[in-house]
Amino acid sequence: MSHRDALMLAVRSLLRRPLRTALTVVAVTLGSGLLVALTAIAGTADSRIINELGRGGPASAIKVVAAEPDRSAPDSDVLRTGRPRDLDEAAVRAIRRAPEVTSVEGVLQTPVEVIPLPPIRGMRADAKGTDRPTPFEDNLVGADLSRPRDLPVTILAGRLPATHSLTEVAVTTGYLDRLTIDVDHPQAALGTEIEFGAPQIESGSVVHMRGRWFRARVVGVVAQQVGDGDFLVPLDQTRQARSWEIAGGADPDGGRLPTSPYSGLIVVASNLDQVHTVRASITVLGYATSAPEHLVASVLKYLHVVDIVLGGIGTIALVIAVLGIANALLAAVRERHREIGVLKAIGARDRDVLRWFELEAVLVGAAGGVLGAALGLAVTAIVGAVVDGYLVAEGLDGIDLGTIPWGLALLGVLGSVALSVLAGTLPALRAARLPARDAVGSL
């Protein structure tokens, strides 16, 4: 029996029982499709997320403060500082020249008196029934907002203040909590006004304190790790507040007046792998740093665990489908005793019968593998579109799952065929070893 004859016989045998063949192909399709989809989504999403973080997102941003490092724990994720040390332009230039540094953004933080101005939509009355917010003290956090991708800032609602605006501010969810505004509806704070007072104490025998007051409109709600404060503003605003504070000649907190042009820096490493190297370089220059490098490493390990679990689920589904092939072929052997006997009676050899059944397994596996690969790629595209739409709706950068993973699809098809052949080996051997006289005489 030639290969072509065996192939034609296998095709006719499959078409003779269309329902069983269709159900077996569907099982392989679902198993292969699930494996391809889960593997593509998990692997591609991980690489895209890591690449996005590595381009300068929050995970590769390093906070530098105007203080010496704590030599006992220079690599800690938590900020630990020694004595204060000025962060001047010379220090900024030295850090910018360090290897693997992509960008350096100055941060200036100043204390202010805060008076939220009514009316404020969404603010709930307190236990006394009043809905007028009380003044409080906090910090203005100033940064160069022209390059938001280089800052650990996520926009939750609205937008960031204009780069040089002195009348716009972005607030954090901490401000919403203080005003009892529902953090799930941050839009309620947009458009409201806040009055700020930068303190100044005049030196002399009599303490005299006055403030530099200005109003700002809330244009955005953000989550930020630029500095310790609920108000993010352009750097020009905090520079003016700092100049006003220093002009008085005395520190509002009773200590020495700050002399550092920056209270901190946001340094972005070229990728995640270089965060530790950049931190070490900055520590050598004499400044304290913090970065969630240990946390990120732990997250990446858990991502790999998720990949293994998802791949395992897809593999189990495919194995179950292949067992269905074995069951279908075993049933076919029982049903074709007479047909096998006749073929052997007219001269068919054991290897011819073996080839016949193996080709049936190959055809079922190939059909299911091709359909499964197509299904898996379609699911991957749909999930990618849904995830990208969700991220954009939440004000985050969308993540493109990338080009079609043709290599993975081909691997899914070949894997389906290989497992199908493996599953069909036992039924094929059983059919090949069936004696012709027993096959004909059993019916």
C-alpha positions, 0 to 999 in steps of 0.5 A: 500500500502506497502512502497515497493509498493510505492517505486516501483511505484515512480521509475516507474513514474520517468522512465516513463518520463526520460527527465523531470526526468533527467532535474530535477536531473541535476538542483539539481546536479548543485545546490548541487554541487555549494553549496558543492564546494563553501562552501568547497573552502571558508571554507577550504581555510580560515582555511588553510590560517589562519593556514599558517599565524599562523605558522610564516608567515608575519602576525605573525611576529613582528618587534622590534627596538632598541628603547624604546616604545612610551607609548602613543600608544604601540599597534599601527600597525605603529611603534612609538618609544621613545629614542634609546635603545641597543638591545644586546644579553641579550635582545634577550635571554629575548625576546626568553624566553617570552611566545608564542615566536617561534623564534627571528632573529636579523637584522642589518641595515647599510648605504651604497653608491650604484653604479649599474654596467652596463650593466643592462638588461631592464633598460630604458634610462632617459629623457636625453637619458642616460642609465647609473645609477647614484650612490645613498645612501641606506641601507643594511639590514642584517639578518640570511637567513638560516631560510627564513620562519621566516622572512617577505620575499617573493621571486619574482624572483631568490633566497636568498643569501647564508647564509654566502655569502659576494658576493651576494645580493637580491634587492627589487622592489624599486631598480628596480623602481630606475633603471626603470626596469619593475617590472613585469619582475624582472628576468632582474635584476638577474646576474647584479652587484652592488658596495657598499661602507660602509662609515667611518669617522675618528675622528679628526680636519680634516674630512676624509671620506673613504669607504669599497668597495665591489661588490655583484651579484644580485641573487634574487628580493624580497619583504621584511619587514625586514628593511628599505632598498632595499638590503637584505644580510646575517648578516655577511655582515652588521656586517663587514660594521658596524665594519668598520663604528665604527672603524673610531671613528665618525658617518657619519651622525654627531651623536653618533656612534651606539652601539647596536649589532642589529638595530632590531629583527624579532620575530615570535609568535606561532600563530596569536592569540598570537601576541598581547600577545608577543608584550605586553611582549616585551613592558614590556622589554622596546622595541618598536614593530610593527605588522599588528595585526589590519589589519589582524583582519580586513582581517579575518572579510572580509574573513568571509563575503566572506564565507557567500556570497559564501554560500548564492550563493550556497544555492540560486542555490539549492533552485532554483533547489528544486523549479524545483522539486516542479514544476515537481511534480505539473505537475505530479499531473495534468498528473496523475489524472486518475492514482490517481483515479484508485489507490484510487478506488481500496483501496489506502489511502490518505497517500499512495498517499502522500508517493508515491509522497514524495518518488519521491521527495526523489529519485530525491533529493538523486540522485541529491545530490549524483551527486552534492556532487561528482561534488562539490568535483571534482571542489574543487580538481581542484580549489585546484590544480590550486591555488597551482600551481599558488602559486608555480609558483609565488614563494610562498608556496603552500596551500593544500586544505586538505583532502576530506570534506566527512562531507560536502559532506554528509551534501550536500546530506542530505540537497538536500533530505530534501529540495526536500521532503519539495518541494514535500510536497505541490504537494503530499498533493494536490495529496493525497486530490484529490477525486477518483471520481473527478480524474476519472471523470476529464478525 
